[in-house]
Amino acid sequence: MLFTACAPVEDDIFTTARITVTAEGDVSITSVQAQVKLTNVNTRQVTTVADFNGTSATVELLRGAYQIDIEGVATCLSPDNVTRMRQFRCQSDYVEFISHDINEVTLKTIFLD
Amino acid sequence: MKRQFLLILILIVIHGAAMASNADSALVEHTSLARLPMLEAMRNPALHGMGYQTPYSQLAIGIDLQHQNQAFVPEKGSGYTLPYLKVNTFHPLNGRSTVWGEASYMTGKVHDIRWNSTSDYDLLQPYILADTLGGDTRRERYSVSGGYATSIKKWLLGAEMHVRAEQEYRSHDPRMRGIVTDLILRVGGGYDLGHYHLGAAVEGNIYKQTNSVAFYREEGVIPEYQMTGLGTEYSRFSGDKRSLYYDGGGVAVMLHASPISKSGPYADVTLDEHRYHRKLAEFNSMPLTDHYNEHVGATIGWKQEKNHRLAVFGHADYIRRTGNEHVGGTSDARYFPVIACLTMYKGHILDTYAGALYGRGNWNANITAGYREVSEEYVYPHRQMDASHVYGKLQGQCFIRPEDKWLLTVDAHASYYAKAGDKLNMPLANMDATFTRLIQHKHKYATANYTDFGAKVRADYAMNQSRYGLFAEAGGGMTLCSASEHQTALHCSIGITF
């Protein structure tokens, strides 16, 4: 009891991040096959995930600030209902994943073709 | 006339011998191993003031030397050469009040420190600044303390203060510098139950250290790591962030119950909590890490002081160590907000022993058997290093008087630490080779068996017709490590007693 009062202990060190990929303009993305690389800004520790459910990937990681790099292929649906596979890349230099609940982040794609 | 002169001479000789005898009995009272069961209670200034009957003062100049053929703990170096000058006094003013004090100056060299650019490693580890190069450092320490105790009817009151100012530096690259100020204030009270003293004391501590590393040769600059425990580092602020400071302190509560002079059971309980915050000076005092040490210590024993001096006791210390890392957010004009604080380092030290002390006439002996466990854990990525030892210690002390004016004090000790268990869990595949070597080195020495023995001889000479005496002391010891390394230690001092 004394110890609890003295040293503030924060054992809830992990959180869940859901990263969603979207496209700009009138192109919509229906599914994604890509690798997400999350680099912890403070520890330089790298976490990767490639398990996308539709356009979102969910990953459990240390609470903190991250740099995100995504590279892969997306199935895109154009306004005229034409489906195309397009190579894309997403990047963000700084995203905070510190909430104890699910942390949501949406990144816009840069198509490489 | 001649008869009167002879009478005066005889009186002077008798007086001198009596004073010499008083000085000797003071030395015995103040240095006797038989005081061992009371040492914890003596931390309470109210009981410390009543702890000795005789005044005793000493001025000493001496030197401590230690050499390890390979550093057991790289962060603490492979040895030291530390000359010192020290004066201490304990002086009962009257039947009710006592003053005591100590002042010392120490300067010298610590050899071959590696993986540590911070002073006071034992206090601040694992949250230190470190590099792979290291080297010898110079140390300089000024220390002053003083206390006062008095009794008002059955109540005992006392207070004391310790101040330590220390600097450690290196005059070649990497030029580390640590400047420490450490203040301890202690206030205690006691109640005389007749044949028992009950005591309670509180202690406050303020600690500060400014710590930096500089390089004069541009081509010789190497990274300084902000260490976070078990070979991990705070990467974002490692490298060229070499200026930081520590801000800390703590509180302690001590309770004692001890028989005043005769036989009876005694007990001590100590609770203390110390915390040390590491902050980056060059980034607007951004907090990097917080380290918490929480300690519970308890002793229970029984002592008897009649023709024989006998004591049996059991003691246990438990220290819980917790380390929190502050997560820095995005910078804004060299200001980093803290966006989260995570407990990443956990550890504990358990030390428990039982012992007995026996003394008769001019000698005392103490035997102790115990168990010590040190555990460290870094939560993620998971790292763990545990080591436990069982140990036995034997101490002996003898006061010999070869002539009236001479008193010899001989102390000897021997101990053996045998490994009882160990555990090492490291993500070696993902670790940098230099950090892996550090961990392997630390694990090798943390889990080794140790044999330690040593002896010390002190000769006191009481001068005629004077309250002054001279002394010389020399001692040495050796520690043999099962990892095929050893440590030798030497100590010499001379001085006057008064």
Interface residues (C-beta under 8 A of the other chain):
Chain A: L2 F3 C6 A7 P8 V9 E10 D11 I13 F14 V41 N42 T43 R44 Q45 L62 R63 G64 A65 Y94 E96 I98
Chain B: Y234 S235 R236 F237 L271 E273 R275 Y292 E294 R320 T322 N324 E325 V327 G328 G329 T330 I339 A340 C341 L342 T343 M344 V379 Y380 P381
